[in-house]
């Protein structure tokens, strides 16, 4: 087979394998929220259907993302989770980071990180295959959703309005999730049911995924730090305000923008 035809065939095969992982119809506000059954960090299976009759917040998370760290290290995410739970709202944090990613944390380590940063979700769920994340069309961390008691998706978007990793911007931003919770408490429709999410691109598993450190350079196995440096040149995009990034590259770009402290 000619080289060009061989490459075309390989590319087509890779695309077909990837397409098999994609949902036929992603979740949309006003439509039924896709049900799921995922293990929590202790190994217990949690189903969305178990919470029918209650409001449920879904939060896509990844501690390696500076946008996630902004909301946790400031205490903002934990306070918002507590506000929701005080209203009787279930809060499920979901990690769809694939196991081959340098951002992946084992379940126990993920639970410890959230606890150390005042996280108070009802449960922390593991989705390393990315099936649930793709069903919801979750793109970034944090990407937020709210499901109503009848199982309908009633909110999809960002946690707030300012796409920044700076803690100082939290007070200036419109707090979309807190405002939605206030609407729910007042028994009125959510004023802004769809907003623009921002954050780090979710590191989904793909058919071509391999452990990060297994990519050779000069015939030698790379350390996680070397892998992050190799990826940094293509991971961030100023045009998207850092919406596609990993922790190393975003931190470097943020520091460059800020200048000396």
N, C-alpha and C positions, 0 to 999 in steps of 0.2 A: 504494500500500500504506500503511495507517495506520502512524503512527510506532511505536506499541507493537509491532505485528506485525513491523515492519522490525527493531527492536531484538532481538526474540526470535529472528528468523531469523539475524541476525548472530551472536548469542550461540551459537546451536546450531551454526552453521558453524565458529565458533572452537573450540568443544568438540570437534567431529568432527576438526578438523585436529590438535588437541592429542592426542586419543586415538590418532591414527595413529602418534604418537611413543612411545606407552607399550607396554611389553612385555606379551604375553598372560599370561605366567607369570614372575614375578621369581624369582631364585635363592633357594633355601632350603638350610639346612644339612642334609646327608645326601642331597642330590640332586646331579646332575651340574652342575658349574660352567659357565655359558655360555661358549662359546669366543668369541674375538675376535681381530681383526687390526687393530692400531693402529700409526701411525707413531711412532717415538721422536723426540726433539728434533733428531736428525740426519737425519730423513727415512726411516730404515730401518724396514720393517714388522716388527713383533714379534707373534707369535701365541702365545696361551696353549698351544695344542696342541704347540708346539715344546718345552715343558718337561714333557711327560708322563713320568712316572717320577721326578719330583722334587716336593718341596713348594714351593709358591709363595705368597708373601704379596702381597696387593693392598692398596695404600694410596691412598685418594682424597685429593688434596692441592690446595691453593690458597694461595700465599704471601700473598694479601691478607687471609687469615683470621687473627685473633689467636690462635685455638686452635692452628692449624698453626704459627704463629710461635713460640708458647710451646715447642713440642716441638723445633723446629729451632734456635732461637736459644740454647736451653739446652744443646744437644748431645745431648739425649735421643733424638731420632729417629735421628740419625746413628749413635749407639751401638747402638740396637736393630737398625738395618739391618745394621751390621757383625756383631753377634752372630748374626743370621740367616745372613748370607753365610758366616761361619766354620763354620756347621753344614752348609753346602752347600745352603741354602735360597735360592731365587730371590726377589728383592724387586722388584716392579713398582710404581712410583708413577704414578698416573693422574690427569690433570687434565681434568675434564669441564666446566670453565668456558667458557661461550660467548664467542665473539670480540667480541660487542657489550658485554660487561660491563666495567666499569671495573677489575675485578680480573684481567682476562685479561692474560697475559704471552705474548709471542711465544716460540716454542720455544727459541731461543738464550738469551733473557733468563731463562726459567724454569730452564734447565740451569745458567746462571751463578749464579742465586740459590741453588739447592740446593747447588752446589759451595761457594759462599761460606759456607754454614751447615753444613758438614761432612756434607752428605747423601751417602750411598753406596749408593743403590739400584742394582739390576742394570740397570735401564733406567727412563727417564722417558717416559711415553706421553701423546700428545695425543688427546683425545676431545671436540673442540669441538661435535660434533653431539649428544653426550650419549647415544649409542646404547648403549655399553657400561655407562655408569653406570646407566642405567635398567634394563638387563637384570639388573643385580645389585641393583637397588632401593637404590643408594647415595644417602643423603639428606644427609649432612653431610661436612665436612672437619675432621679426618680420620675417614673411615669405613674400617674394616679388615676384611679377609677372608683366610682361608687355604684353599688348595686342596691336597688330598692327591695322592700320586703317581698314583692311579687317575683323577684328574680330578673327584673329588667335593668339594663344598664342606664343610669341616669346622669352620670358625669364621666368625662374622659378628658385628661389634659395635664396641666402642670400643677405643682403645689402652690406656686405663686407666679407673679407677673414679670419678675426681673431675672433674665437669663444671665446669672452671674454666680461665681463661686465665692464672692465676698460676703462675709457675715454681716457687714454693715448695711448691705442692701435688703436684708430681710425686713427691717422696720419700714423701709420705703415702698416695699412691694405690696400689691394687692394680694391678700392671702386667700387664694381661690378655695382651698379646702376648708379653712376656717369659716369662710363666708357660706360655703355650701352646707356645712354643719349647722350654721345658724339658721339657714333656710329650712333645713330638715326639722330642727327643733321648733320652729315657728309654724310647721305644717304648711309650708308654701313651696311652690316649684323652685328648683335651683335657678337662680337668676342667670348664671353663665354655665350652661351644661357642657359646653365644649370650649376648651382653651388650648393654647399652644404649649405642649410640654417642652422642657429643655433638660439637658444633662448629658451624660456620657452614653454613647451607643452601647446597647446591650451586647455582650460578647456571646452570641448564640453559637451553639454547636452546629457545624456544617459537615457534610459528608467527607470533606477534605481535611477536617480538623486533625491535628496531631499535637502531642504535648509540646508546649512552647520551647522547652529546652532541647528538643530533639532536632531542631533545624540547625544543620551544621554551617559553620563559617570557616573556610580554610581547612576543612577536614576535622575540626575540633568541636566538641560539644560545647554549647553556650550556656552560661549561667543565666538565671532569671533577669539579672541586672543588664546583661548584654542583650538579651532579647528585647527588653523594654527600650533600650537605647536604639536598637536596630529598627524598632517599630515606630519610634517617636516622630520620624520625619513624615510619616503618612497618616498618623493617628489624629492630628488636630487640624482644624480648619478655621481660620479667622473669619471666613465668610459666613460660617454657621455659628459664630459666637461660641466656639468650643463645644458645640453639641455633639461632636464626634471625637472621642478622645479616650486615652487611658490616663492613669494617675500621673505617670512620669512626665509624659509630654505636655499635659495640661498644666501641671505645676510649673514646668519650665517656661511655657508660654505666658502663663499668668505672671511669673516673676519678671519676665522680660518687659511685659506691659507696665507693670507697676513701677519698675525702677527700684533704686535703693530705698529701703524702709527709713 
